[in-house]
Amino acid sequence: MNLNARLQTEQSVANSTPILLIHGLFGSLDNLGVLARGLKTDRPILQVDVRNHGLSPRSEEMNYRLMAQDVLDTLDAQGIDKVAVIGHSMGGKIAMTLSALAPERIEQLVMIDIAPVDYQTRRHDAIFAGVNAVTEAGVTLRSQAAEVMRSQIDEEGVIQFLLKSFHEGQWRFNVPALWNNYRTISGWETVPAWPHPALFIRGELSPYLDDIHRAALLSQFPQARAHVIAGAGHWVHAEKPDAVLRAIRRFFAL
């Protein structure tokens, strides 16, 4: 599947290895825009909408091997052989799956607030309830959608994040497909050990990347480096963009 993509190339870095940015669940290629803006003077930047998100094709099928293959198909369509990959949350799991599917095409690997584990928990039921309530209400304005979601979702930041994918009364993510495949999205199939350095950035206040995940993480990424961003939650790149960019720049040696 060829994904909707945006390639940004500054003339001074046109021949450098591109950085691929992969967003998380309910997101779009714009969600890591703060990282794209911060890194585009150093490397070409490729942002993608993963399947069932943004303007990319929709499918009833959704698992990490398929989503990683989508990325490879898109790199081929863009004529890109090798990338450095940054993935947030679900996007981080896609990035880690790429390390198993096509290790020769990954130069560097950064995961933001996600571990290579099966979480065995449902963290997004309130979000599903909120977005379905908006659909059932038949509203078309973002202000109206926000009011509807506030009855289901307590965090205003989450509401504003979701509204970025609400256009003319429609969600740009495929709600039924995400609901039907949620167990797979929150799950994980162990990948072979990646024999190169990998950076895991964690929001201090987030439960997604914790000490309990250390053994599983190191068994699959034995050269992993961890960087904790103080005072940040799961959307660490949005809450503390300068700190995240500094960590990435150090790791990439930019």
C-alpha positions in Angstrom: 0.0 0.0 0.0 1.4 3.4 -1.0 0.7 5.8 1.8 0.0 9.5 1.7 3.3 11.2 2.3 5.0 14.5 2.5 8.7 14.9 1.6 10.5 18.0 2.7 14.1 18.6 1.4 16.3 21.6 2.1 18.7 22.1 -0.8 21.7 21.9 1.6 20.8 18.4 2.8 19.3 16.8 -0.3 21.9 14.0 -0.4 21.6 13.1 3.3 19.7 10.0 4.6 16.1 11.0 5.1 14.4 10.9 8.4 11.0 9.0 8.4 8.4 10.2 10.9 5.6 7.8 11.8 2.7 9.0 13.9 0.6 7.1 16.5 -3.0 5.9 16.8 -5.7 8.4 15.8 -3.0 10.7 14.4 -1.8 11.9 11.0 1.5 13.0 9.3 1.0 16.5 10.8 1.3 15.1 14.4 5.1 15.0 14.4 5.3 18.3 12.6 7.3 19.9 15.4 10.0 17.3 14.9 9.9 17.8 11.2 10.4 21.5 11.5 13.2 21.0 14.0 15.1 18.5 11.8 14.5 19.5 8.2 17.6 21.7 8.0 19.7 18.7 8.8 18.1 15.9 6.8 15.3 15.4 4.3 12.1 14.6 6.1 9.4 12.1 5.1 6.1 12.1 6.9 3.4 9.5 6.3 -0.2 8.8 7.2 -0.3 5.2 8.1 -3.1 3.0 6.8 -6.6 3.9 8.1 -5.3 7.4 9.1 -5.2 10.8 7.4 -5.4 10.7 3.6 -3.9 7.2 3.2 -6.0 4.2 1.9 -8.3 2.3 4.2 -8.4 -1.4 4.8 -10.2 -3.8 7.2 -6.8 -5.5 7.8 -4.4 -3.8 10.2 -1.3 -5.4 11.8 2.3 -4.3 12.3 3.7 -6.4 9.5 1.2 -4.9 7.0 1.9 -1.4 8.3 5.6 -1.9 8.0 5.2 -3.2 4.5 3.2 -0.1 3.7 6.1 2.0 4.7 8.5 0.0 2.5 6.1 0.4 -0.4 6.0 4.1 0.2 9.8 4.4 0.4 10.0 2.5 -2.9 7.5 4.9 -4.5 9.6 7.8 -3.2 12.8 6.3 -4.5 14.3 6.2 -1.0 16.6 3.3 -0.2 17.5 3.9 3.4 16.1 6.0 6.2 16.5 6.9 9.9 13.2 6.2 11.5 11.4 8.0 14.4 8.1 6.6 15.5 5.7 7.7 18.3 3.5 5.1 20.1 1.9 2.9 17.4 4.4 4.5 15.0 7.2 3.3 17.2 5.9 -0.3 16.9 5.8 0.1 13.1 9.4 1.3 13.3 10.4 -1.7 15.4 8.7 -4.1 13.0 10.7 -2.5 10.1 13.9 -3.5 12.0 12.8 -7.1 11.5 11.2 -6.8 8.0 14.0 -4.7 6.3 16.9 -4.1 8.7 19.2 -3.2 5.8 17.0 -0.1 5.1 17.3 1.4 8.5 20.2 3.6 9.4 19.0 4.8 12.8 16.0 4.0 15.0 14.2 6.2 17.6 11.0 5.1 19.4 9.0 7.7 21.4 7.2 6.5 24.4 6.5 2.9 23.4 7.9 -0.5 24.3 8.0 -3.7 22.2 5.4 -5.4 24.4 1.8 -6.6 24.3 0.2 -4.1 26.7 -2.9 -6.3 27.3 -5.0 -3.3 28.3 -7.5 -1.0 26.7 -6.4 2.6 27.1 -8.5 4.2 24.4 -12.1 3.2 25.1 -13.1 6.7 26.2 -11.6 8.1 22.9 -13.6 5.6 20.9 -16.7 6.6 22.8 -16.0 10.3 22.2 -15.4 10.0 18.4 -18.5 7.7 18.0 -20.6 10.2 19.9 -19.5 12.9 17.5 -20.5 10.8 14.5 -23.8 9.9 16.0 -24.5 13.6 16.8 -24.0 14.5 13.2 -22.1 17.7 13.9 -19.9 19.3 11.3 -18.0 22.0 13.2 -14.9 21.3 15.3 -16.3 23.5 18.1 -19.5 21.3 18.2 -17.4 18.1 18.1 -15.3 19.3 21.0 -18.5 19.9 23.1 -19.7 16.4 22.4 -16.4 14.8 23.2 -16.1 16.6 26.6 -18.9 14.3 27.9 -16.6 11.3 27.3 -13.0 12.5 27.4 -11.6 14.4 30.4 -8.3 15.6 28.9 -8.7 18.8 26.8 -5.3 18.1 25.1 -6.6 14.7 23.8 -9.7 16.4 22.4 -7.7 19.0 20.6 -5.4 16.3 19.2 -8.4 14.3 17.9 -10.0 17.4 16.3 -7.0 17.7 14.0 -8.4 14.7 12.2 -12.0 16.0 12.0 -12.9 17.6 8.7 -16.3 18.7 7.4 -18.1 16.3 9.8 -15.9 13.3 9.1 -13.1 11.6 10.9 -10.0 11.1 8.8 -9.2 7.9 10.7 -11.1 4.7 10.0 -12.9 4.3 13.3 -14.4 0.8 12.7 -11.1 -0.6 11.5 -9.2 0.8 14.5 -11.9 -0.6 16.9 -11.9 -4.1 15.2 -8.1 -4.3 15.2 -7.4 -2.7 18.5 -6.3 -5.9 20.2 -3.6 -6.3 17.5 -2.6 -2.6 17.7 -2.1 -2.8 21.5 -0.4 -6.2 21.1 3.0 -7.2 19.8 4.8 -10.0 18.2 8.5 -10.3 19.4 11.0 -9.3 16.8 14.6 -10.6 16.3 17.3 -8.7 18.2 18.3 -5.5 16.5 22.1 -5.5 16.7 22.5 -1.7 16.5 21.9 1.3 18.9 18.3 2.3 19.3 17.0 5.3 21.2 13.9 5.0 23.4 12.5 8.3 24.6 10.2 8.1 27.5 7.8 10.7 29.0 8.4 10.5 32.8 4.7 10.6 33.6 3.7 8.1 31.0 2.9 4.4 31.7 3.8 3.2 28.2 7.6 2.8 28.7 8.3 1.6 32.2 10.9 -0.4 34.1 8.7 -3.4 33.9 9.3 -3.4 30.1 13.1 -3.4 30.5 13.7 -7.1 30.0 11.5 -7.4 26.9 13.0 -4.3 25.4 16.6 -5.3 25.9 16.0 -8.8 24.5 14.9 -7.3 21.2 17.0 -4.1 21.3 20.1 -5.1 23.3 22.0 -1.8 22.4 19.0 0.3 23.4 19.6 3.7 25.0 16.9 5.3 27.2 16.2 9.0 27.6 13.6 10.2 30.1 11.9 13.6 29.5 11.0 15.0 32.9 7.5 16.2 33.5 6.1 14.8 30.2 3.4 12.3 29.5 2.7 10.1 26.4 2.6 13.0 23.9 6.1 13.9 25.0 7.1 15.4 21.7 4.2 17.9 21.9 4.7 18.7 25.5 8.5 19.0 25.5 9.6 19.4 21.9 12.9 21.1 22.6 14.0 18.3 25.0 13.0 15.6 22.5 14.8 17.3 19.7 18.0 17.6 21.8 17.9 13.9 22.5 17.3 13.0 18.9 20.1 15.3 17.7 22.6 13.8 20.1 21.7 10.3 19.0 21.8 11.2 15.3 25.0 13.2 15.9 23.5 16.2 14.1 
